[in-house]
Amino acid sequence: QVQLVESGGGLVQPGGSLRLSCAASGTTFSIFTMGWYRQAPGKQHELVAFINSRGSTSYADSVKGQFTISRDNAKNTVYLQMNSLKPEDTAVYYCNAIRFGAPLYTWGQGTQVTVSS
């Protein structure tokens, strides 16, 4: 059974930084493209960044230059470094494997990021 466990969220002031982690178990992590999604209240999941098995990355325009995704295949973990955070980055953040352009697994519990002064 695949399990995705996100952590690292919290309350941060505008301009601050957070580093999110997502630990995966029960899957052959290294072969999959992994993505970070976010869901703001009343909205659908939005893909903000993904990294493929070779380490190539891609970002939504809204976070380009602000977020950095990385992965450690030895630890079955994917990270999201978020800098210069803005109130509009407030959301629950989730990770998932991506296959054929869609999230592959059941969502984990996510981690709440709140950007507010």
N, C-alpha and C positions, 0 to 999 in steps of 0.2 A: 504494500500500500504506500503510495507516494504521499509524503508530507512536506509541506513548505511552511517554514517558520520565519516570519519577518520580525525584526527588532531594530531598535535604534531611534525610533521616533520620539517626539516630545514637543514641548512648547519652546519656541525660540523667537527672539526679537527679529524684526526686519533687518536684513543684512547679515544675519548669523548663518551658521553652518551646522549641518548634521550629516552623519554617515549612517546609512541604513545597511543592514545585513539581512541576507536570506539564506537560511540553511535548508538544503534539500536532502531528503532521505528516501530510500525505496525506488530510486531511479538511476539510470546510467547518466549521471549529470553531465559528464564531459562532452557527450555527443550532441547535446541540445543547444539551440539558441535559447538564451535566457533573457527575459525582459522584466523591466519595472513598469508597473502601471500605477495610476492613481485614480481615486474616485472621490470627487467632491460631492457634498450633499445634493441629492436630487439629480445627479448626473451619472452617465455611464462610465465604465472604466476607460481611461485614456492611457494609451501606451506612450511613455515618455522616453524610454531608452531601451536598447537591446544590444546584446553582444553575442556573436556567434561562437562556434566551437573553436575557431582559429583566433579569436580575440578581436575581430573587427567589430566596430561599434557604430551605432547610429542613434540620433537623437531627434526628438520632436523640436520643431522650430522654437517653441515656447521655452525650452530649457537649454538650447544649444549654447555652449560657452559657460553655462552655469552649473550643470550637473555632469558628473563623470561616472560611468558604469565600468566595473571591473569584475573579474571572477578569479577564484582560486579553486581549480579543479581538484586539487589534493584534499581540500576541505569541503568540497561540494557546496561552496558558498559563492553567492554573487553579492556585490556591494553597489551602493549608490552614494557617491559623495555629492552633497548638495551645498552649494555656496551661494552667497548673496541672496538669501531666501527672501521672498516677497509674500505678502498676505495671500496673493492668489495661488501660491503653492500649497496652501492649506488643503489637506485631503487625507484620506487613508491610502497608504501606499502598499502595494502588493507586488510580489514577484510571481512569475510563472514561466514555464517552458513554452516556447512558441513553435508550432508546427503548422505548416501551410498557412502562415499568417494569422493564426488564431491561438489563444491560450489553450494549452493542452490539458491541464489538470484542474481539479476542483480548487477553488480559491482557498488560501489559508485565512488566518484571522486578520492579517494586515497589521500595519503599524501606523498610528495616528501622528501626523505632522501638523502642528498648529503654529502659524507664523503671526504673531500679534505683539503689539507693544503694550 
